Structure formats: C-alpha cells, structure tokens
Amino acid sequence: MKSKKLKVKSKNHKSKVKTEKKSLYEGLQDSIRNLETPKIEVWKNQYQDKLYTICLDIPEFTCICPKTGLPDFAAIRIEYAPSLFCVELKSFKMYTIFYRNIGIFHEHLTNKMLEDFVGACKPVWAKITSEFNPRGGIKTTVMREWGRFSTQRKTVPKGTV
C-alpha cells in the first residue's frame, strides 16, 4: 500500500501529520467498461419461435492479474436463450483470446464479457459463470445473469448496442 500524508487537527487544535494508506489497486480498472474488445459476430436464428438454450464452454480461458502480471486461468460457461440472433463461434473465440494479455479483475471480466455478449446477440436471457483456478489457496467463482430469469436490470446495457 502507498501512503498519503494528511494534516489533521487534534482535540487540542494542534496540527498533526497523519498517514493514510492508499490501495495498490486504486485506479487499475477505472476504464474497464470502455475497453475496446473484438466484435462478437452473430447470425440470424431460424428458430426464433422456440425457447431453447445454448451453452458455450471455454475450459482454458486465460487473462492477466492486474496487480501481479501473472496469468489467471478459468473455465467460463455462458448459457443463453437466443432471440433474433445466435453467436458466431469463431468471432467469439477471437473475443476470448483477446483477454489473454489483458490485466483484469475476475469480477470485471465476468461483467464485461456478459455485457458484450448481450450487446451482440440480444438474447431472451443469458447467464455467465466464471470459475478461476485457485490463487493463494482461494478459488473465485463469479456468476451473473441477464434477462428473463435475472433479478437484475432487464435492458441491454448502455453503450453495447
């Protein structure tokens, strides 16, 4: 942690210098929502009248820890019910490979990926589960849902259409 010195007045009105600790993570992810990622392409769903689920599994996903610069490994699963469009898999593969050299927190990755996915194919509903390999003895699993079965906002995320 970095230290920041602040002048603070004590009860007897004398100025003292107090050290405030600043997190090393501060500012690392400020512009993550604006990260320009490869386009996820789609194709027209010929079974729009049917409610069905597509599962995409990415068992060997990698990104970079924004603090240490070391690789993070994860298994990611996206489940969605298509509406007008289905995701084209090669472009989605290129999208996931993009993150290989990006420093991003697990929680931010999961949210960013779902927002980009929903913005591209506009499904009836979608769910993402990101299971990261243990780091320091702690395994991280991040889940988020969007749409019909979600308790979250039911509109396409701002700036993704």
N, C-alpha and C positions, 0 to 999 in steps of 0.2 A: 504494500500500500504506500502511496505517496502521501507526504504530509503537507498541510497548508497551514500557515500561521495566521491567527486571527487575534485582534486586540479585543479583550473582553474586560468590562468594568466589574470589579468585585463588590461585595457588600459595603466595604469601606471606601468606595468610589476611586480606588486606585486602579490604574490600568495594568493588566497582566497580559502576557502573550500566551495564548492557548493554542495548542497544535491540534488541528482537525485532520483526521485520516481520510484520504480520498481513495476510492476503489480503483484498482488497476483496470477494471472492466469498463469504467466510465468512458463513454464516447465510442467504444469499439463497434457498436451496432446501430449508431444513430441513423444511418441512411439505408438500412437493410430493406425497408419497404420499397425503396426506389431502385433497388438492384436490377439492372437490365439483364434478363435471362434470355436464352434462346426461345424462339417461338415454338409453342406446342401446336402442331397442326391437327386438324380434325377432318372427318369425312361424314357425309350425311347418313344418318341412321334410317334404314328402310323399315324398321320395326318400331316406329315411334308410338304406335298404339298399344304396345306391350310394355309392361313393367318388368324389367329383368335387371340382374346385377352383373357387372363386370368387375373382376378382381385383377389388379396388377400387382405383382410381387417383384420387388427389387431386393434380392438376397445379399448383394455385395455392394451396397451403396457406400461411398466414401466422401468425406468432406474434411475440412481442417478445423482444429480447435483454434479459435481466435486468440486465445491467450498464449498457448504453448507453441503453436505452429505444427503440432503433431497431428497425424491422421486420426480421424474418428471413423469407425466402421459401424454400419447399421443395416438392419433388414427393414425395408419400408413396404407397407401394403396400402394400396389405395383401392377402395371399393366404391363403385358408383352405379347409379341407375341412369343410363343415358336418356336424353330427351331428343333434341333435333340432331345432335352430333355425337360421334364416338371419337376417342383419342387415337391418332395415328401413332403406332408404337415406335417407329424409328425416330421420329422427331422427339417423342417423349424420352427415349433412350439418350439422345443427344442432350436433352434438357437435364437429365440426371447426371450425366458425365460432366457437365459444366461445373457442378459443385465440387468436383474433385480437388480444385485448387482454391476454393473459397473458404475463408475463415468465417464460420457462422455458428451461433449457439444452436443447440438441438431444438429448443422451443421455437426459435425464429425460423429455422429451416422448415419445420413442420407447418407452421402457419403460412409462410411464403409459398411453399410448394402447393398447399391446398388452394390458396387464393389464385395462383397462376393457373392451376388445373381447372378450377371452376370458371375462371375468366375465359379460358379457351373453349371448353365444351358445353358449358351451361347445363349441367345435369339436373335431374329431378332432385337428387340428393347425392352426397359424397361423404366419405369418411377416410381419414388417413391415420395410420398407426406407424410410428417410427420407433423401433427398438434398437437402441445404441448399445454396443458392446460395453462391458464394464470398464470403467476408467477409475483407478484408485479404489477398486472394490465396490463401486456404485454403478448399477445399470440404470440407464434412463429410458423410460418409455413415455412418448408424448402422443396423445390422441386428440383429434379434432374432427368434428362433424359439421356439415353444412347442408342446409335444405330441409326437406320434409321431415326427417326424423331427428333433426337437430333442435336443441333448445336455444341456439344462437340466432343471430340475425339471419333472415331468410331472403336477402337480396344479394345480387352479385357484388363482391367487394369493390369499393370505389377505385376507379383508375385501372380496372382489369378488363374492361370491355372495349 
